[in-house]
Amino acid sequence: MLKNVVLLALPGVAPFEFGVVCEVFGIDRSDTGGPAFDFTIATADPGPVTTSLGYDMVITTGLEVAAHADLIAVPAHRINDIDPRYLEVIRQAEARGAWVLSVCSGAFALAEAGILEGRRATTHWMHADLLAARFPGTQVDPDVLFVEDRKVVTSAGTAAGIDAALHIVRKEHGAAATNVIARRMVVPPQRDGGQSQYIEQPVKAECADSFAAVAEWMLENLAEDLTVDQLARRALMSSRTFARRFRADMGTTPAAWLNRQRLIRAQQLLEQTDHGLETIAQETGFGTAAVMRHHFIKVLQTSPQAYRRAFGARLAS
């Protein structure tokens, strides 16, 4: 289980992306049922580290603490002239099977270290072409929030780092622990959609209140057979307008969003109850255990039974 997390503070580190990793992994949330990680911030030369905003952070711990980390996190940083000592830490972590996470332009350090060769990866859409050009052996996908490829997780800009970090927590500690962190951060535990909705698009003045109300109603009625026509009527729109505006505001289709929420709820029930699979499938709207299993394998790459063995037992212990 993920326990020891080391955050690398490279010169030119971006404070927001740095703070994302600190917020997810650096706070003890055991008092509310969440995880507590052994969290350390490290740099090659302990002392002042210049940030991308021009001020310094004082980091007192050297890179030797990274030798046995379960996760090495690399936030956005100045992408040129990366100190080879950081690259060696990243290589060693990947070689021993530890998680490696990058946020935004942190992907360039992973690529420079050679661990993105032959892997899928992403970064901020503004840097995607440069990453692909510099490292042609990496399959760069600019239209996703994050990518996991064999325990190497790369994320897009800023807030996508939250999605990527919570993904790792979910894989190691389960949905319930992830929800505790997300609730404290006041963010969704799992988002759909990709970066394309943010590229060269005008900023919306506000998200329609009708979608917030409909989404809440959907969550309260997951067990029902919900259709776009039914949801559109609740939002006082035509079905076509509802589907188009839902995707524009929520970043995904109504069906995909609903399916994701059903999966999250099923994960919670598998962790926290001893209900049978057929019962959980009915309560979450999948209808049958076979259909629920199909969606678990497609999205989570595991079966409901295997998920319960991994995370239900931990809850009981």
Secondary structure, DSSP 8 states (H G I E B T S, - for coil): ---EEEEE--TTB-HHHHHHHHHHHSS--GGGT----EEEEE-SSSEEEEBTTS-EEEE---GGGGGG-SEEEE-----SS--HHHHHHHHHHHHTT-EEEEEGGGHHHHHHTTTTTTSEE---TTTHHHHHHH-TTSEE-SSSSEEEETTEEEE-STTHHHHHHHHHHHHHH-HHHHHHHHHHHTS-SS----GGGGTT----S---HHHHHHHHHHHHTTTS---HHHHHHHTTS-HHHHHHHHHHHHSS-HHHHHHHHHHHHHHHHHHH----HHHHHHHTT--SHHHHHHHIIIIISS-HHHHIIIIIHHHH-
